[in-house]
Amino acid sequence: MRYDAFRKRLVEAVLHAPGETPEALRRAVLDHGSTPPALASYVDTVKRHAYKVTDADIVSLQQAGQSDDTLFEITVAAAVGAALHRLDRGMAALRGEEPD
């Protein structure tokens, strides 16, 4: 793909930049893997309907012990993962491939 180097740098930044959230969790969120139950609903909302995330969702996660840094890192990983998945599906459609 034309932008493979950019994509790789983006994924590397999301996964390996200094942060509070372990790389394994960021990777799971980015790659649509297993997410801890406390974050699963939030991650799903960010991936599928980001516009539906509310202040109350964030406050609830903060009250459950999630830090602002963790929420930011998880949000970025979920959004980037969703965007890359959509990009892959769009490119596959242009090639005439069936959706997964």
PyMOL commands that set and color helices and strands:
alter all, ss='L'
color gray80, all
select helices_A, chain A and resi 4-16+23-30+37-52+55-63+68-94
alter helices_A, ss='H'
color red, helices_A
deselect
rebuild
show_as cartoon
